[in-house]
């Protein structure tokens, strides 16, 4: 019986650092997440110690330079960490990814030296929790049409006035800082570092009535004539593509994380199929079950090869947003299909919290639209291969 999920021996090419990061993350997930996640998920609770625990294993700022508190690891190592975190639960990976891919990366890429020195070390240690605000109530797939805007304060040249709202924001209800994207008085989109505790006329609202991402503090950020220091504008951010650059790192994390979901579901289904007996035989003996399992490990292997190659391109600075888009779309779709097949193999037990499959399925319903819908990512590829845009 071959139980490996590394069917093509990809891990034999990993560096010592990559192996260490993968193994240490898996050990942490097995110890702190796996034994409790089903209870947390059903109750919709987010343990307060998760953030500090994630910081302790280097899950905040893994790809950020050491001078700012990061680990300065390569992108394959980062991907492997995302894979192992999401094997525990999507929302655990999301906590790490928001902090690293979206917020710390935005400050490192588009902030000035003062902004980097002020915020990055505290984000790396988990002293600050963060959020990333791009999506709005009426503008998801088309953020260019956002309504959020800021203008100079007529009475104080050192401040700006921000108005607008951001919806479906991870960590919204408890973030210490948030990167919020809004249009300036010239119509250009820029990022602003919001210190939530020091911002007036600011409120947040938590979304509790959701069946997916149950262990994530998802919510809304609302600004009504909020007065903010001009120095909080990300110094080097000048346009919407700057926000997209951050999303590229986030989508890369989703592509890897989806493999973690698929592996968890596959391992669960394989073990069950070998042990479960019907009609006098393990159900793994029957052709339909073997077909599902064989297709699962095949799709996982294809997704692994895709991500490892993408990681190499990322480390060389040669990856583009179209490749990242394809990886995100393909791997989320792959994990969704594998999770549903695993649920069928488990039969009635598949809907219980004795197994992780239904929780993964519910989280995948968010990932299908998270950081770009499946359809929008299809159209990104479609535009690239035809040279014709389907966006109007």
C-alpha positions in Angstrom: 0.0 0.0 0.0 1.5 3.3 -1.1 0.2 6.1 1.1 2.6 8.9 -0.1 1.2 12.2 -1.3 4.5 12.9 -3.0 4.0 10.5 -5.9 6.8 12.0 -8.1 9.3 12.4 -5.3 9.3 16.2 -5.6 10.4 16.6 -2.0 13.8 14.9 -2.8 14.6 18.2 -4.6 13.8 20.4 -1.6 16.5 22.3 0.3 17.1 21.7 4.0 15.4 24.9 4.9 12.3 24.1 2.8 12.1 20.7 4.4 12.5 22.2 7.9 9.8 24.8 7.3 7.4 22.2 5.9 8.0 19.7 8.7 7.9 22.2 11.6 4.6 23.7 10.3 3.0 20.2 9.9 4.1 19.4 13.5 2.6 22.6 14.8 -0.7 22.0 12.9 -0.9 18.4 14.2 -0.4 19.6 17.8 -2.4 22.9 18.0 -4.9 22.8 15.1 -6.0 19.3 14.3 -7.2 18.2 17.7 -9.4 21.3 18.2 -10.4 22.7 14.9 -13.8 20.9 14.5 -15.0 22.3 17.8 -13.8 25.8 17.0 -15.4 25.6 13.6 -18.8 24.5 14.8 -18.8 27.2 17.5 -17.5 29.8 15.2 -14.7 30.8 17.6 -11.2 32.1 16.9 -8.7 31.3 19.6 -6.9 34.4 20.8 -3.6 32.6 20.9 -3.5 31.7 17.3 -1.9 34.9 16.2 1.0 34.6 18.7 1.4 30.9 17.9 1.6 31.7 14.2 4.2 34.4 14.8 6.3 31.9 16.9 6.7 29.5 14.0 7.6 32.3 11.6 4.3 32.4 9.7 4.3 36.2 9.7 6.8 37.6 7.2 8.4 34.4 5.9 9.3 36.1 2.6 10.1 39.5 4.1 13.8 40.6 4.6 15.4 39.8 8.0 16.1 43.5 8.7 12.4 44.0 9.1 11.8 40.9 11.2 11.1 38.5 8.4 12.7 35.1 7.6 13.7 36.0 4.1 12.8 32.4 2.9 12.2 31.5 -0.7 8.8 31.2 -2.3 8.7 27.5 -2.4 9.3 27.4 1.4 6.5 29.9 1.8 4.2 27.8 -0.4 5.0 24.7 1.6 4.1 26.5 4.8 0.8 27.7 3.3 0.1 24.1 2.2 0.6 22.7 5.7 -1.3 25.5 7.5 -4.3 25.0 5.2 -4.1 21.2 5.8 -5.1 22.3 9.3 -7.8 24.8 8.2 -8.1 27.5 5.6 -8.6 30.2 8.1 -5.3 29.5 9.8 -3.5 29.9 6.5 -5.6 33.0 5.8 -4.3 34.6 9.0 -0.8 34.0 7.9 -1.4 35.1 4.4 -3.2 38.3 5.2 -0.4 39.4 7.5 2.4 38.3 5.1 1.2 38.3 1.5 -1.1 41.3 1.7 -0.1 43.7 4.5 3.6 43.2 5.2 4.3 42.8 1.5 2.4 46.0 0.7 4.4 48.0 3.3 7.7 46.4 2.2 7.0 47.0 -1.5 5.3 50.4 -1.4 6.2 51.9 2.0 9.0 54.3 2.7 11.8 53.4 5.2 10.0 55.0 8.2 6.8 53.0 7.4 8.7 49.8 7.1 10.7 50.3 10.3 7.6 51.3 12.2 5.2 48.5 11.2 7.0 45.5 9.8 8.8 44.3 13.0 5.6 44.5 15.0 3.7 42.6 12.4 6.3 39.9 12.2 6.1 39.3 16.0 2.3 39.3 16.0 2.2 42.4 18.2 0.1 43.9 15.5 -2.7 42.0 13.7 -3.7 43.4 10.3 -6.3 43.5 7.6 -6.3 44.3 3.9 -9.2 46.4 2.5 -9.8 46.4 -1.2 -13.3 44.7 -1.9 -16.3 46.9 -1.4 -20.0 46.1 -0.9 -20.8 46.9 -4.5 -17.4 46.4 -6.1 -15.8 42.9 -5.9 -14.6 41.8 -9.3 -14.2 45.4 -10.4 -12.3 47.2 -7.7 -11.4 50.0 -10.2 -14.9 51.3 -9.7 -14.5 51.6 -6.0 -16.3 54.4 -4.1 -13.8 54.8 -1.3 -12.0 58.0 -1.6 -9.8 60.5 0.3 -9.1 64.2 -0.1 -6.9 66.7 1.6 -8.2 68.1 4.9 -8.9 71.8 4.1 -8.2 72.8 7.6 -5.1 70.8 8.2 -2.5 70.2 5.4 -0.9 67.3 7.2 -4.1 65.2 7.2 -6.5 63.6 4.7 -10.2 62.8 5.1 -11.2 59.2 4.2 -14.7 58.0 3.3 -16.0 54.6 2.2 -16.4 51.0 3.3 -14.6 47.7 2.6 -16.5 44.3 2.9 -15.5 40.7 3.4 -12.3 41.7 5.2 -10.4 39.1 7.1 -9.4 40.2 10.7 -11.7 43.3 10.3 -13.0 43.2 13.8 -9.7 43.1 15.6 -7.0 44.4 13.3 -4.5 46.9 14.8 -3.7 48.2 11.3 -5.3 47.9 7.9 -4.1 48.6 4.4 -7.1 50.3 2.8 -7.1 51.2 -0.9 -9.0 54.3 -1.9 -9.0 57.0 -4.7 -7.3 60.3 -4.1 -8.6 63.6 -5.3 -7.0 63.0 -8.7 -8.8 59.6 -9.1 -5.6 57.6 -8.5 -5.9 54.5 -6.2 -3.4 54.5 -3.3 -2.9 52.4 -0.2 -3.3 53.9 3.3 -2.0 52.4 6.5 -4.9 52.8 9.0 -4.1 52.6 12.7 -7.6 51.5 13.8 -7.3 52.6 17.4 -6.2 56.1 16.4 -8.7 56.7 13.7 -11.8 58.7 14.4 -15.2 58.2 12.7 -14.2 54.6 12.0 -16.2 51.5 12.8 -16.0 47.8 12.0 -18.7 45.2 11.8 -18.2 41.5 12.2 -20.1 39.0 9.9 -21.2 36.1 12.1 -23.9 34.6 9.9 -21.8 32.6 7.6 -21.4 28.8 6.9 -17.8 29.1 5.6 -14.6 30.5 7.1 -16.3 29.9 10.5 -13.0 30.4 12.4 -12.2 33.7 10.7 -13.1 37.2 12.0 -14.6 38.4 8.7 -16.2 41.8 8.5 -16.5 45.3 7.2 -14.4 48.5 7.6 -16.4 51.7 7.5 -15.0 55.3 7.3 -17.1 58.4 7.6 -15.0 61.5 7.3 -12.1 59.8 9.1 -9.2 62.1 9.7 -5.9 60.4 8.9 -2.3 61.7 8.8 -1.1 62.2 5.3 2.1 60.4 6.2 0.0 57.2 6.5 -0.4 57.0 2.7 1.9 54.2 1.3 4.6 56.4 -0.1 5.3 54.4 -3.3 1.7 53.3 -4.1 0.3 55.1 -7.2 -2.3 52.9 -8.8 -4.6 49.9 -8.6 -2.0 47.5 -10.0 0.0 48.0 -6.8 -2.9 46.4 -4.9 -3.0 43.6 -7.5 0.7 43.0 -6.9 -0.1 42.2 -3.3 -3.0 40.0 -4.4 -0.6 38.0 -6.6 1.3 36.9 -3.5 -2.0 36.2 -1.8 -3.2 34.1 -4.8 0.0 32.2 -4.8 -0.6 31.3 -1.2 -4.1 30.1 -2.1 -2.8 27.9 -4.8 -0.4 26.2 -2.4 -3.0 26.1 0.4 -5.5 24.3 -1.8 -3.0 21.4 -2.1 -3.1 21.1 1.7 -6.8 20.7 1.7 -6.7 18.1 -1.1 -4.0 16.1 0.7 -6.0 16.1 3.9 -9.1 14.9 2.2 -7.3 12.3 0.1 -5.4 10.8 3.1 -8.7 10.7 5.0 -10.6 9.0 2.2 -7.8 6.5 1.5 -7.5 5.4 5.1 -11.3 5.0 5.4 -11.6 3.1 2.1 -9.0 0.5 3.2 -10.6 0.1 6.6 -14.3 0.3 5.8 -15.9 -3.1 4.8 -19.1 -3.7 2.8 -20.2 -6.9 1.2 -17.4 -8.7 2.9 -14.6 -6.6 1.4 -12.8 -3.3 2.1 -14.5 -0.7 -0.2 -11.1 0.1 -1.5 -11.3 -3.2 -3.4 -14.1 -1.9 -5.7 -13.3 -0.2 -9.0 -15.4 2.9 -8.5 -13.6 3.7 -5.2 -10.1 3.0 -6.8 -11.0 5.3 -9.7 -11.8 8.1 -7.3 -8.6 7.6 -5.3 -6.4 7.2 -8.4 -7.8 10.5 -9.8 -7.3 12.3 -6.5 -3.6 11.5 -6.2 -3.1 12.3 -9.9 -4.7 15.7 -9.6 -2.8 16.4 -6.4 0.5 15.5 -8.2 -0.3 17.8 -11.1 -1.1 20.7 -8.7 2.1 20.1 -6.8 4.2 20.2 -10.0 2.4 23.4 -11.1 3.1 25.1 -7.8 6.7 24.0 -7.5 7.4 25.4 -11.0 5.6 28.6 -10.2 7.6 28.9 -7.0 10.8 28.6 -9.0 9.6 31.4 -11.3 8.7 33.5 -8.3 12.1 33.1 -6.8 13.7 34.2 -10.1 11.3 37.1 -10.4 10.0 35.7 -13.7 6.4 34.8 -12.7 3.5 36.9 -14.0 0.0 37.5 -12.8 -1.5 35.3 -15.5 0.5 32.2 -14.3 -0.5 32.9 -10.7 -4.1 33.3 -11.7 -4.1 29.9 -13.5 -2.5 28.2 -10.4 -5.1 29.7 -8.0 -8.0 28.8 -10.2 -6.8 25.3 -11.1 -5.8 24.3 -7.6 -8.9 25.5 -5.8 -11.1 23.7 -8.4 -8.9 20.6 -7.9 -9.3 20.7 -4.1 -13.0 21.2 -4.4 -13.5 18.2 -6.6 -11.3 16.0 -4.4 -13.1 17.1 -1.2 -16.4 16.2 -2.8 -15.1 12.8 -3.9 -13.7 12.2 -0.4 -17.1 13.0 1.1 -18.7 10.4 -1.2 -16.2 7.7 -0.2 -16.9 8.4 3.5 -20.6 8.0 2.9 -22.8 9.3 5.8 -19.7 9.8 8.0 -18.5 12.4 5.5 -20.9 15.0 6.9 -19.8 14.5 10.5 -17.2 16.4 12.4 -15.3 13.1 13.0 -13.7 13.9 9.7 -12.4 17.2 8.2 -14.0 16.8 4.8 -17.2 18.8 5.2 -15.4 21.7 6.9 -12.9 21.8 3.9 -15.8 21.8 1.4 -17.5 24.7 3.2 -14.2 26.7 3.2 -13.6 25.9 -0.5 -17.0 27.6 -1.2 -15.3 30.8 -0.1 -12.0 30.1 -1.9 -13.8 29.7 -5.2 -14.6 33.4 -5.1 -11.9 34.6 -2.7 -9.2 36.9 -4.3 -10.8 36.6 -7.7 -13.7 34.4 -8.7 -13.2 31.2 -10.7 -14.8 32.9 -13.7 -12.7 36.0 -13.5 -9.5 33.9 -13.4 -10.8 31.9 -16.5 -11.2 35.2 -18.3 -7.7 36.3 -17.4 -6.3 33.2 -19.1 -8.8 33.6 -22.0 -7.7 37.1 -22.6 -4.0 36.0 -22.6 -4.4 33.2 -25.1 -6.8 34.9 -27.5 -5.6 38.5 -27.2 -9.2 39.6 -26.7 -10.6 40.9 -23.5 -14.0 39.6 -22.3 -14.2 42.5 -19.8 -16.5 45.4 -20.7 
